[in-house]
C-alpha cells in the first residue's frame, strides 16, 4: 500500500491518484487540507511543502508528480 499526501484542488494530486487507480495500486490518501497538523510529516520527508508526496512500501519518497512510471 502506498501513502499519498494531497491537498484540495491539486491537479497533480488528482493525476497521481488517477494513475494509481488505473494501475490497480492501492493507496492511503492523507489530505492535508483536512489534516493540516500532518504537514510536518511531508516537511520531514522532503524538506518542503509540495504535494503530492508519495511514499512507497519500500520507503522511497517521491515529491511532486511528473506522470506515471
PLY file of the C-alpha trace (Angstrom):
ply
format ascii 1.0
element vertex 69
property float x
property float y
property float z
element edge 68
property int vertex1
property int vertex2
end_header
0.00 0.00 0.00
1.29 3.42 -0.98
0.74 6.54 1.13
-0.02 9.77 -0.74
-0.21 13.22 0.80
-2.55 15.55 -1.10
-4.44 18.82 -0.75
-7.79 20.02 -2.06
-7.75 21.38 -5.61
-4.33 19.96 -6.53
-4.45 18.70 -10.13
-1.15 16.84 -9.70
-2.53 15.00 -6.68
-5.63 14.02 -8.66
-3.49 12.85 -11.60
-1.29 10.75 -9.32
-4.31 9.07 -7.72
-5.96 8.54 -11.13
-2.77 6.86 -12.34
-2.61 4.60 -9.29
-6.29 3.70 -9.73
-5.69 2.83 -13.40
-2.73 0.62 -12.46
-4.54 -1.02 -9.55
-2.12 0.34 -6.95
-3.68 0.59 -3.50
-3.03 3.79 -1.59
-3.87 5.57 1.61
-4.63 9.26 0.96
-3.73 11.82 3.60
-5.47 15.07 2.65
-3.51 17.91 4.24
-6.39 20.34 3.68
-8.45 18.23 6.08
-5.50 17.35 8.34
-3.12 20.35 8.40
-1.47 19.02 11.56
0.18 16.38 9.35
2.05 18.94 7.21
5.22 18.49 9.30
5.30 14.88 8.08
5.90 15.96 4.46
8.36 18.62 5.57
10.34 15.91 7.38
10.15 13.59 4.35
11.03 16.16 1.67
12.26 19.35 3.32
9.46 21.36 1.72
5.70 21.80 1.33
4.99 20.39 -2.12
2.25 17.87 -2.85
1.71 15.21 -3.84
4.17 13.32 -1.72
4.13 9.61 -2.44
5.68 7.12 -0.04
6.05 3.60 -1.41
6.09 0.40 0.63
9.86 0.21 0.32
10.19 3.69 1.87
11.05 5.51 -1.37
9.65 9.05 -1.40
8.55 10.98 -4.49
7.69 14.67 -4.23
5.58 16.24 -6.96
4.08 14.49 -9.98
5.58 14.15 -13.42
3.37 11.38 -14.79
3.14 7.63 -14.38
6.03 5.28 -14.10
0 1
1 2
2 3
3 4
4 5
5 6
6 7
7 8
8 9
9 10
10 11
11 12
12 13
13 14
14 15
15 16
16 17
17 18
18 19
19 20
20 21
21 22
22 23
23 24
24 25
25 26
26 27
27 28
28 29
29 30
30 31
31 32
32 33
33 34
34 35
35 36
36 37
37 38
38 39
39 40
40 41
41 42
42 43
43 44
44 45
45 46
46 47
47 48
48 49
49 50
50 51
51 52
52 53
53 54
54 55
55 56
56 57
57 58
58 59
59 60
60 61
61 62
62 63
63 64
64 65
65 66
66 67
67 68
